[in-house]
């Protein structure tokens, strides 16, 4: 049975004080309201990782929003996998569309980041997804497949099974537009089909694939009911504790 994962991506929001307040609300609500089989993750800014990790308890895992692809060295401003591990981080987002677009991250760089995350026991939340222009041209499936192939298909089956994939239609991030349940399910099924072409159906069926395009409490139930959608990578709604918990209760 695939893991159910609801991961919040705070992006560049919340001071340390604000983050501690939000995290405390989420942790306290999660204890009483979120089913035991739902894995909650908060992916938060670097400055808050150590402090929030101390209050997160057993129900909420802490994730980082990025990691550098080298072990250590003269890379001013970067954060290594071992540093993340040392403060209790369990997950790390790799390849978010904003990192690809604004910081020019390539599929090869992301492959290196996946490798270093796995080497340090971190679970990669690997993001893939297409632009509106790519979807309108009908190349969206091939484009997403190429992202997966170039960044993940070098992994052994054993390591590959440790990755969580997040499909994020870029045209639905922060726009208020959400892919329909049918559009989302179609892409998730195509992704799983592509994974099976490399690793076989049994392995592909073990991989959790999250939907990452403006999931909110009012659309989460329909999306999470889809056969191949195993959870969500939540942006704006993760900044409101009530919304985030309500999404986690939508299975």
C-alpha positions, 0 to 999 in steps of 0.5 A, a space after each residue: 500500500 502506497 504512503 499517503 503524504 500531505 506535504 506543506 511547502 511554506 516557500 519564502 514565508 514566515 519569520 522564526 516566531 511566525 513559523 513556530 506559532 504555525 507549526 505549533 498549531 499544526 502539530 497540536 491539531 494533527 495529534 487529534 484530527 489526522 488519521 494515523 496512516 497520513 504522513 504529514 510533512 512541513 517543508 520550511 525555510 532553513 532558518 526555522 528547521 532546527 527550532 521547529 524540529 524540536 517541537 514537531 513530535 512524531 506526527 509531523 515530519 520536517 522537510 527542507 525546500 532545497 539541498 546542495 549537491 555537494 557534501 561540503 566545501 566553499 559553496 557560500 550560501 548553500 546547505 548540505 544534506 548532512 547539515 539538514 540531517 543534523 537538525 532532524 530533517 526527514 524530507 527535502 524538496 528537489 526540483 520545484 518549478 520555482 527552483 528550475 525557473 528562477 535558479 536555472 536548476 537542470 535535470 542533471 543537477 537535480 539527479 545529483 541532489 537526489 543522490 546526495 539526499 538518499 546518501 544521507 537518508 533523506 526522502 526526496 520529494 521530487 517535483 516534475 510538471 509542465 507549463 501551460 504552453 507545453 500542455 497546449 502544444 500537447 508535449 506535456 507528457 513527453 516533457 514530464 517523462 524526460 524530467 523523470 528519466 534524466 533525474 531519477 532513472 539512474 537509481 537502483 530499484 531499491 533507491 528509487 522506491 525511497 523517492 516521493 514524486 510530486 506532479 505540479 502543473 506549473 500553470 496551476 501553481 499560485 494561479 487559483 487554477 487547479 487541474 480538474 480531477 480528470 486532468 490530474 489523474 490522467 497525468 498521475 497515471 501516465 507518470 506511473 506508466 512511465 515509471 513502470 516502463 523502467 522499473 516494472 509495475 510492481 515497483 511503480 505501484 509502490 511509489 507515492 505520487 503527490 498532486 502539487 497544483 493549488 490543492 485546497 480543502 474544497 478540492 482535496 477530497 476529489 483529487 485524493 479520491 483519484 486512483 493514482 493520486 496519493 497525496 499533495 504538495 501544498 503551497 498557500 494552504 499550508 500557511 493556514 493550519 486549519 486548511 492544511 489539517 483539513 486537507 490531510 483529513 480529506 482522504 
